[in-house]
Amino acid sequence: SSGINAESRITEEKVKMEEKKNLVDEMTAQYFEFKKGVAKQAVNSRSGKPLAFKDIDQYILNEKKKEEEVISVRLENIKLINKLKKRETQLKQKEELADGLHLIDFEQLKIENQTYNEKIEERNEELLKLRKKITTTVQVLTHVKEKLQFVQAENAGQREKLKLVEFEVAKKRDILSRTKQARDSLRIDNVKLRKKCGLIGQEALLRDLEVRKDDTESLNDAIEQLQNRHLELVMQVDGVRQKVDAAKIHSM
């Protein structure tokens, strides 16, 4: 119920504050309208002419800004006064509490303070380790950066060499291509010439052809003999395998 009453009271105070603010705004507006009316009837002391409306409006606007600044400064001053009172109250409460502390409370505070000091020392050690790690990491990164720059420079040099090599390869490929074309052309011409000439008049080629023919027949005979021998061996192996299988069945 106390919470509900507090909320109700806060709401009432907000309503009252809003009403007062509206009243102040209304009276302020009336005040400036009154001043504006008086200014319209006033004349310039030097020229004897009435004041210009734009000058009056500018004057009123400047005065409103100054009034707002005064209000803002007053509010800030009130806040600072309230904050000062709050700090003085807290300080007074702390002083009263300190006067009422017992020895056991003081010892407990000493123990807690020692614990906090130990934790702070641990954190300082951890911080020192982290700083060392950071220093080491920075050194490693610096070394890696230098090495990377060296490798990049070396790669640039290798790229230039590669361009030269690719250029030379392209030249060689072009030469090779033209050489192959010339070779193919010569080969075609050679075949045509052989077809025209045949083997007539070329006794050495004829003898070589006869020798190769005899060699081919000899090789064919040898191949046939080897094939027959292979067939005999396969049959012998099959016979031995059948005997082994039969022996296994008999032993079971």
C-alpha positions, 0 to 999 in steps of 0.5 A, spaced: 500 500 500 505 504 501 508 503 494 501 505 491 501 511 495 507 513 493 506 513 486 499 516 487 503 522 490 508 522 485 502 523 480 499 528 484 505 532 484 507 531 476 499 534 475 501 540 480 507 541 476 504 541 469 499 546 472 504 551 474 508 550 468 502 552 464 501 558 468 508 560 468 508 559 460 501 563 459 504 569 464 510 569 460 507 570 453 502 575 456 508 579 459 512 579 452 506 581 449 505 587 453 512 589 452 511 588 445 505 593 445 509 598 449 515 597 444 510 599 438 508 605 441 515 607 443 519 612 438 527 612 437 530 617 442 535 619 436 531 619 430 524 620 433 521 615 429 517 609 431 521 602 432 521 598 426 517 591 427 522 587 425 527 590 430 522 589 436 521 582 434 528 581 434 529 584 441 523 580 444 526 574 441 533 575 444 530 577 451 526 570 450 533 566 449 536 570 455 530 568 459 531 561 457 538 561 459 537 564 465 531 558 467 536 553 464 542 556 469 537 556 475 535 549 474 542 547 473 543 551 480 538 547 483 540 540 481 547 542 484 544 544 490 540 538 491 546 534 489 551 537 494 545 536 500 545 529 498 553 528 498 553 532 505 548 527 507 551 521 505 558 524 508 554 525 515 552 518 514 558 515 513 561 519 519 556 517 523 557 509 521 565 510 522 564 512 529 559 506 530 564 501 527 566 496 532 573 493 532 571 486 529 568 490 523 575 494 522 578 487 522 573 484 517 575 490 513 582 489 513 581 482 511 577 484 505 582 490 503 588 484 503 584 480 499 582 485 494 590 487 494 592 480 493 587 480 487 589 486 484 596 484 485 594 477 481 591 482 475 597 486 475 601 480 474 596 477 468 597 484 465 604 484 465 604 477 462 599 480 457 604 485 455 609 481 454 605 476 449 603 483 446 610 485 445 612 478 442 606 478 438 608 485 435 615 482 434 613 476 430 608 480 426 614 485 424 618 479 422 613 476 418 611 483 415 619 484 413 619 477 410 612 478 406 615 484 403 622 480 401 617 475 398 613 480 394 619 483 392 622 476 390 616 474 387 616 481 382 623 479 380 620 472 378 614 475 375 619 479 370 623 472 369 617 468 368 615 474 362 621 473 359 621 465 359 614 465 356 616 470 351 622 465 349 617 459 349 612 463 345 618 464 340 620 457 340 613 454 339 613 459 333 619 456 331 617 449 332 610 450 329 614 452 323 619 447 323 613 441 324 610 444 318 616 444 314 618 437 316 610 435 314 611 438 307 618 434 306 615 428 309 609 428 304 614 430 298 618 424 300 612 419 300 610 422 293 617 421 291 617 414 293 611 412 290 613 415 284 620 411 284 618 405 288 623 399 289 626 399 282 633 400 282 634 400 289 637 393 290 639 394 297 632 396 299 630 389 296 635 385 300 633 388 306 626 387 305 627 380 303 631 379 310 626 382 314 621 378 311 625 371 313 626 374 320 618 375 320 617 368 318 622 365 323 619 370 329 612 367 327 614 360 327 618 361 334 611 364 337 607 359 335 612 354 338 611 358 345 604 358 344 604 350 344 608 350 349 604 354 354 598 350 352 601 344 354 604 347 361 596 350 362 594 343 361 599 340 366 597 345 371 590 343 370 591 336 371 595 337 377 590 342 380 584 336 379 589 331 383 590 336 389 582 337 389 581 330 389 586 328 394 583 334 399 576 331 398 578 324 399 582 326 406 575 329 408 
